[in-house]
Amino acid sequence: MEIIVLIKRVVATDTRVKIGADGTSIDTAGVQYIMAPYDEIAVEKAIQLKTEAGEGKVTVLTVGPNEATKELRTALAMGADEAVHLTVDGTLDAAATAGAIHAGLEGRSFDLILCGKQATDVDDAAVGPRLAALLDLPSVAFASALTIEDGKAVVSRENEGVTEVYEVDLPAVLTAQKGLAEPRYPSLKGIMKAKKKPLATDAATAPENGSTVEALNLPPARADVVTIEPTPEGMQQLLAALRNDKKVL
């Protein structure tokens, strides 16, 4: 199995985000970065599929700044075999990112492309399906189970309480949902091995962004919590608040 996994460097999910001075980006001072959590799931599943096949290679690929090498090394420490870093200055939207990956895949053979269903910064869930369209390959998004059988991918996904099962020919592009795999923690041995694994770097060839960010705004602050005593009077107060303030009764 030759598997390519797309990963993205994102702001750590426990970060208290601040809007930058330009009003269109976040303030990155002191911010920690991680591999997007759904991409971690995709890396883990790729490693499992390679192990099940008994042979093959897992290549992780990212489009991002020079600092994204750290996230690639994390994937290598998990068990990926090699990494490709397509460097870019600035921020790319989903269309430009898919275009850059498409160009970066030229000349590479693969049986499967995996990526997270969405990154935890933009949350548009668009890069995987856009790449599949550029490659003219079948695609299934939000995969929660995956097996490879006789050159085909059997993919399950949950949709409003119903499990959908798809069978697609390989090569294909699939995006990972929670439940597809449980990412492992890199071991010390894996971290040491990752330092010697191949990591190719090249400038990304990306089209211009098709969209622009006009402004970023934080959600409105939550109202103060009101404590209501569990007494008959308190229940009357709660009902009055739900009826008059929240308009839900």
Secondary structure as GFF3:
##gff-version 3
##sequence-region A 1 249
A	DSSP	beta_strand	2	7	.	.	.	ID=ss1
A	DSSP	beta_strand	9	11	.	.	.	ID=ss2
A	DSSP	beta_strand	33	35	.	.	.	ID=ss3
A	DSSP	alpha_helix	37	53	.	.	.	ID=ss4
A	DSSP	beta_strand	57	64	.	.	.	ID=ss5
A	DSSP	three_ten_helix	66	68	.	.	.	ID=ss6
A	DSSP	alpha_helix	69	78	.	.	.	ID=ss7
A	DSSP	beta_strand	82	87	.	.	.	ID=ss8
A	DSSP	alpha_helix	94	104	.	.	.	ID=ss9
A	DSSP	beta_strand	112	116	.	.	.	ID=ss10
A	DSSP	alpha_helix	127	135	.	.	.	ID=ss11
A	DSSP	beta_strand	139	143	.	.	.	ID=ss12
A	DSSP	beta_strand	145	149	.	.	.	ID=ss13
A	DSSP	beta_strand	152	159	.	.	.	ID=ss14
A	DSSP	beta_strand	162	169	.	.	.	ID=ss15
A	DSSP	beta_strand	172	176	.	.	.	ID=ss16
A	DSSP	alpha_helix	188	194	.	.	.	ID=ss17
A	DSSP	beta_strand	199	203	.	.	.	ID=ss18
A	DSSP	alpha_helix	232	240	.	.	.	ID=ss19
A	DSSP	pi_helix	241	245	.	.	.	ID=ss20
###
